[in-house]
């Protein structure tokens, strides 16, 4: 059942869209609250065409959304995969026609777990091959072209330096267990792990952002808020978290066959990035300053909250 607060949010969001000239309506609208940055409403317009309406949760999201808009405009010129085509982009609302396909998984907020729309133990060969192809294509985009379109570009040295700064900042502000801290230091100081190049990445590639069609063929990617030119290993972290090292090795082999650029310690680097994922949780918590997020970060960092 849709509660009164949800109905009010749907009504407000639809009104924002209609004020921008988009003829959508509240009938059969569905609210999706799983995103950390946006509240999302799925609606239809007067012709029956489905739309996605995204309403920012916080003011800091608005600035990053402007960057995402530029990224999407560029991606539509260089990728064969489907990406959103924003028709409305204001500080209050983003709207685009819903892409074909189904997310590989939804998120059950109460259970805090994925609800899968595909075979995932293990993923099918077709899913892995098509995902590998899209990642190889994305990571193969010329960084100079991405830079020219306004996408943030970080050199390998900047990525590493930025990671060091994040480690120090998080340790000072929230703390980190000694065991985790020592692991991070071993990783950050060993050149063998780190790539000598940067690539255009999605940056937040988990199953809810991967669209699949028939035969679990990957057709598109959603939510490019974290996209930049940076360390390509980042696009494999969620995959390894969910499916383990053996399946990630399989994905990496298909990625290599599709033209993806790998290096000797790439998979070990992904594993160390996974161990450093609490940094991402902590940075998000420090940004929002919400108690729930802070507690989540402290748990991930191995620090007991008061």
ABEGO torsion letter per residue (X at the ends): XBBAAAAAAAAAAAAAAAAAGBBBBABGBBBBAABAABBBBBBBBAAGBBBBBBBBABAAAAAAAAAAAAAAAAAAAABABBBBBBABBBAABBBBBBBBEBBABBBBAAAGBBBBABBAOBBBAAAAAAAAAAAAAAAABBAAAAAAAGBBBBBAAAAAAAAAAAAAAAAAAAEBBAAAAAAAAAAAABAAABBABBBBBAGBBBAAABBBBBGGBBABBBGAAABBBBBAAAAAAAAAAAAEAAAAAAAAAAAAAAGBBBBAAAAAAAAAAAAAAAAAAAAAAAAAGBAAAAAAAAAAAGBBBX
